[in-house]
Amino acid sequence: MPQRTLYVFGHLTEGWAPAGRLSLTQEREVVASSFAYGTRYIDRSDAFEIDPISLSLADKGRVRGTEMFPVNQLAQFGGIRDAAPDAWGRRVIEAQRRVPANSLSEADYLLGAGSDRVGALDVRESLDSPMHTGAAPIRSLPYMLEAAERIEQGLPIPATLADVFGAGPSAGGARPKASVRDESGVLWLAKFAAVGDTLDMARAESFTLQLAGRCGLTVPDVKVIDIGGKSVLLVRRFDRVTSALEREERLPFVSGLTLVACDEFESRTKGYGHLAQAIRDQVHPSQIRANCEELFGRMVFNIFVSNDDDHLRNHGFLRHTATLGQHPGWSLSPLYDVVPRPSMAFERQLHLQVGQQGKLATLDNAMSAYSAFVPQRTTAIAIIRRIWGELRQWRTTFEELAAGHPGMGRLLDQLAPAMRSLDDIASPALQAEIRKTKTLKD
């Protein structure tokens, strides 16, 4: 089988540094991978692990000079898979190269994602290959919107638009998107409408994330702008932070799929409890309690808003450093990709397992497994009550956030079937318990 050798770079304190050599055995897809860290990289005090599960640097002596393989007989390293372009990014790369869908090798897609991909990794063809930034200025959004529409329709991109996306993005999902920098140089993820959208997805996602923030969950900065009568959502890239020296620093990122150490097909059998265990195993000890409470809150929020796109790649983790004034180590990233899914069905499910009744989206099911997240039932009930206290006024909150947008009434009517009341998702006994419990104190 053909093999391909690539080089993985990590963005460290002083910039890019070669981290190691990646070998891919490919047929139509990758069937095997191996990785060897570079000795100089291992010896650096600011080196971080490329994959915290398969490529841990906890024992540097063990990995020195060692060819390493993915755990659990996986074909790819999760940390490197997270740095690959998503479904939309692959379509962008194919359109730029004018090749048929899914016709490139995984190595070509990895190389095509560019140096502005999510996290702090880059993948290059050789040690001498230059970096390739992919973020365009925000003033390019009208051209990006036009190019995105042509790509979705399967039309060729004119030469004048071929490079407007830079390289293919690697943030999760199949919807049209691109990284852009605003007038101050801050990096944002711009998310466009997709063909077939029946509601204003930009405002729906923006308002839902802001509502989640009011529920006490950690969310990124978001805003919606109008481009030629079409809504574009801007989400501030949380894998970029500004240091004390006013310099942009990159935070390593991995998905929940990587920390649970499984592939896409197996992920359907996993649940929030597996993510909670990954937090206990991998997150910095000072953050375990807060992260587990946050994860339980996110599960409850998803139940209330019928967000069943909560798969493992839509849960992320960032690695902070003490030099940036944060606790060193991994912790949950801000919440992302949360959109209510309207449904007329009374019984609903999430993508991930919730509790003893599997994926059933009820608070009783969530409470059946609360001990995987928090030690005391009263804490879990208080988290639910805090979130319910905000969500029961979701319509008022959305109207406030819309600030009189003319299409808001229709959007609210469209989203209403997604938003669950406490009566819909909790037994009478649990409802009574939630209503009488005091809000969790910070």
Secondary structure, 3 states (H helix, E strand, C coil): CCEEEEEEEEEECCEEEEEEEEEEEECCCEEEEEEEECHHHHHCCCCCCCCCCCCCCCCHHHHCCCCECCHHHCCCCHHHHCCCCCHHHHHHHHHHHCCCCCCCCHHHHHHHCCCCCCCCEEEECCCCCCCCCCCEEHHHHHHHHHHHHHHHCCCCCCHHHCCCCCCCCCCCCCCCEEEEECCCCCEEEEECCCCCCCCCHHHHHHHHHHHHHHCCCCCCCEEEEEECCEEEEEEECCCEEECCCCCEEECCEEEHHHHHCCCCCHHHHCEHHHHHHHHHHHECHHHHHHHHHHHHHHHHHHHHHCCCCCCHHHCEEEEECHHHCCCCEEEECCCCCCCCCCCCCCCCECCCECECCECECCHHHHHCCHHHCCCCHHHHHHHHHHHHHHHCCHHHHHHHHHCCCCCHHHHHHHHHHHCCCHHHHCCHHHHHHHHHCCCCCC
